[in-house]
Amino acid sequence: MAQVNKFAIFFLLLLAITIVDMPGSSKLQVMGSCGDSCTSNSDCTGFTLCRWCFEKTNPFDNSKYKTCSILP
């Protein structure tokens, strides 16, 4: 039962951290911008691990597109 309580506390803490307004930011940033389209790294800001704008190739039609990602 203690394991469940630790998980609940961790989950609530993680949730609170993801919805906190980042210092120096004028709008609320949340985790979840992975896969968003972008034109530069500045489009991938906020409280997220996906801070880099990478160009990728669609394997079906070889078209190019850019998305926020952790890795290329």
C-alpha positions in Angstrom: 0.0 0.0 0.0 2.9 2.3 0.7 4.0 1.8 -2.9 0.7 3.1 -4.2 1.0 6.2 -2.0 4.5 7.0 -3.2 3.3 6.7 -6.8 0.3 8.9 -6.1 2.6 11.6 -4.6 5.0 11.3 -7.5 2.2 11.6 -10.0 0.7 14.7 -8.4 4.1 16.3 -8.1 4.8 15.6 -11.8 1.4 17.0 -12.8 2.0 20.1 -10.7 5.4 20.7 -12.3 4.1 20.3 -15.8 1.5 23.0 -15.4 3.6 25.6 -13.6 4.3 28.8 -15.5 8.0 28.8 -16.3 10.0 31.9 -15.0 10.5 34.4 -17.8 7.7 33.0 -19.9 4.6 35.0 -20.7 2.4 32.0 -21.3 1.7 28.7 -19.7 3.9 26.0 -21.0 3.1 22.3 -20.7 4.8 19.1 -21.5 3.6 17.6 -24.8 5.2 19.6 -27.7 7.0 16.4 -29.0 6.0 16.0 -32.6 4.7 19.6 -33.1 5.7 21.2 -36.3 8.4 23.8 -36.1 10.7 26.0 -38.2 13.5 26.6 -35.6 14.5 25.5 -32.1 12.7 28.5 -30.6 9.4 26.9 -31.6 10.2 24.0 -29.3 10.4 25.8 -26.0 8.6 25.2 -22.7 8.8 22.5 -20.1 9.5 19.6 -22.4 12.3 17.3 -23.4 11.7 17.9 -27.1 13.6 21.2 -27.5 15.2 20.7 -30.9 13.6 21.2 -34.3 14.8 18.5 -36.6 14.1 18.0 -40.3 12.7 14.5 -41.1 11.7 12.7 -44.2 8.3 11.0 -44.8 9.1 7.4 -45.7 6.1 7.1 -48.0 6.5 10.1 -50.3 10.0 11.4 -49.4 8.6 14.8 -48.4 10.5 16.9 -45.8 9.0 18.2 -42.6 10.3 19.6 -39.3 9.1 18.5 -35.8 10.1 19.1 -32.2 12.0 16.1 -31.0 14.5 14.7 -28.4 16.5 13.0 -31.1 16.6 13.4 -34.9 
